[in-house]
Amino acid sequence: MINPISTSLAGLRVFTGRLQNTANNVANSNTDDYKTKRSVIVEDSVGLPSLNITVDNAPGARIQESDGLMRETSNVDLSREIPEMMIAKRGYEANLKAFKAQCDMLESLLDITA
């Protein structure tokens, strides 16, 4: 059986990682040759949520410089990253509320038994 507190803590870790990953993508959106990293929530061997991060190797826009050289910009799509950030924030908040509810129930149980 999976401990509910462990599940909430794993959820907090997962959504913290997603938020960090999205923030990293946004911070590097103007960095040449930067490749977006995508985070997906998967189930680990015990059934808890964990994060799988992969690199999106899609090419960025190619721009020709005034000296004739070509450079590749990052492939970060801010119209995708901003909603990802909002989803990660809401997921974190939901897991935090679940964790607080579990702590409150344990506190009530201790008060009853003491």
GIUR-V100262 format. One record per helix or strand of 2 or more residues. SS is the DSSP state (H for helix, E for strand). FROM is the first residue (numbers start at 1). LEN is the number of residues. Records with the same first field share a line. If there is no record, write none. Layout:
SS: FROM-LEN + FROM-LEN
This chain:
H: 4-24 + 78-36
E: 37-7 + 49-7 + 62-3 + 70-3
